[in-house]
Amino acid sequence: MLDMAIEAWEFDPSCDLGDVVKLAMERLAPPSFSGQVLSTRGDSLTLQILDGEPTGDPRSLYYVGGHGAFLLARREEWPPVPGSVRKRTLLTLLAFPQPRTGACDPALR
């Protein structure tokens, strides 16, 4: 599955998670971009953008087809490969919402 292009949607950070999931899963909005999954580790996913261009807004909410909702952890831009003019964009995304840790829960202090 790591070698297939997948669709992704980028949403304004003020969007409700339920609305984001519905819009993407029911394809009520067109995908913002497509990418190839380069790696997954724990709650993170790294995509190389193949078509379209994410804004890079650090507050955006993303929905990645077959994977769920994410927040932007890191955006990297690399020079084009020889013979191409398109720069290479990599996104590292973190699953949303992030699990709560005991240190953040006031009831456990």
C-alpha positions as CSV (number, residue, x, y, z in Angstrom):
1,M,0.0,0.0,0.0
2,L,3.0,2.3,0.4
3,D,3.5,2.5,-3.3
4,M,0.0,3.7,-4.2
5,A,-1.0,7.4,-4.7
6,I,-3.6,8.4,-2.1
7,E,-5.9,11.4,-2.0
8,A,-5.8,14.0,0.7
9,W,-7.9,17.0,1.7
10,E,-6.8,20.1,3.5
11,F,-9.3,22.0,5.7
12,D,-9.3,25.3,7.6
13,P,-8.4,24.7,11.3
14,S,-11.8,26.0,12.4
15,C,-13.5,23.1,10.7
16,D,-15.2,20.5,12.8
17,L,-13.6,17.0,12.7
18,G,-16.9,15.3,12.0
19,D,-17.5,17.6,9.0
20,V,-14.0,17.0,7.7
21,V,-14.5,13.3,7.8
22,K,-17.9,13.4,6.1
23,L,-16.7,15.8,3.4
24,A,-13.7,13.6,2.5
25,M,-15.3,10.1,3.0
26,E,-18.4,11.0,1.0
27,R,-16.3,12.9,-1.5
28,L,-18.5,16.0,-1.1
29,A,-15.3,18.1,-1.7
30,P,-12.6,17.3,-4.2
31,P,-9.2,16.3,-2.9
32,S,-6.8,19.1,-2.3
33,F,-3.8,17.0,-3.4
34,S,-2.5,13.5,-3.8
35,G,0.6,11.9,-2.5
36,Q,2.6,8.7,-2.0
37,V,3.0,7.4,1.5
38,L,6.8,7.2,2.1
39,S,6.6,6.0,5.7
40,T,4.3,5.4,8.7
41,R,5.5,5.2,12.2
42,G,3.2,5.2,15.2
43,D,0.9,8.2,14.8
44,S,2.8,9.8,12.0
45,L,2.6,9.6,8.2
46,T,5.0,11.0,5.7
47,L,3.7,11.8,2.2
48,Q,5.5,13.0,-0.9
49,I,3.1,15.2,-2.9
50,L,2.5,14.0,-6.4
51,D,-0.3,16.4,-7.6
52,G,-1.7,19.6,-6.2
53,E,-0.1,21.6,-3.5
54,P,-1.0,21.9,0.2
55,T,-0.8,25.4,1.6
56,G,1.6,24.5,4.4
57,D,-0.5,26.4,7.0
58,P,0.7,24.8,10.3
59,R,-2.9,25.0,11.7
60,S,-4.6,23.2,8.8
61,L,-6.5,19.9,9.4
62,Y,-5.9,17.2,6.9
63,Y,-7.8,14.1,6.0
64,V,-5.8,11.4,4.2
65,G,-7.8,8.7,2.3
66,G,-7.7,5.4,4.1
67,H,-5.8,6.8,7.1
68,G,-7.9,9.5,8.8
69,A,-7.4,13.0,10.2
70,F,-4.0,14.6,10.7
71,L,-2.2,17.8,11.7
72,L,0.9,19.1,10.0
73,A,4.1,18.3,11.9
74,R,6.6,19.2,9.2
75,R,6.8,20.4,5.6
76,E,10.0,20.0,3.6
77,E,10.6,21.2,0.1
78,W,13.4,19.7,-2.0
79,P,14.7,20.8,-5.4
80,P,13.2,19.1,-8.5
81,V,14.7,16.0,-9.8
82,P,16.8,16.4,-13.0
83,G,14.5,16.9,-16.0
84,S,11.6,18.3,-13.9
85,V,10.6,21.7,-12.8
86,R,8.3,20.6,-10.0
87,K,9.8,20.9,-6.5
88,R,9.4,17.9,-4.3
89,T,7.2,18.5,-1.2
90,L,7.2,16.2,1.8
91,L,4.6,16.4,4.6
92,T,4.9,14.7,7.9
93,L,1.5,14.5,9.5
94,L,0.5,13.5,13.0
95,A,-2.8,11.7,13.8
96,F,-5.6,14.0,15.0
97,P,-6.7,14.1,17.7
98,Q,-3.6,13.2,19.6
99,P,-4.0,10.9,22.6
100,R,-4.0,12.6,25.9
101,T,-1.1,11.8,28.2
102,G,-1.2,11.5,31.9
103,A,1.0,14.5,32.3
104,C,-1.5,16.7,30.6
105,D,-4.5,15.4,32.5
106,P,-5.1,17.6,35.6
107,A,-7.0,14.7,37.3
108,L,-3.8,12.6,37.3
109,R,-1.6,15.2,38.9
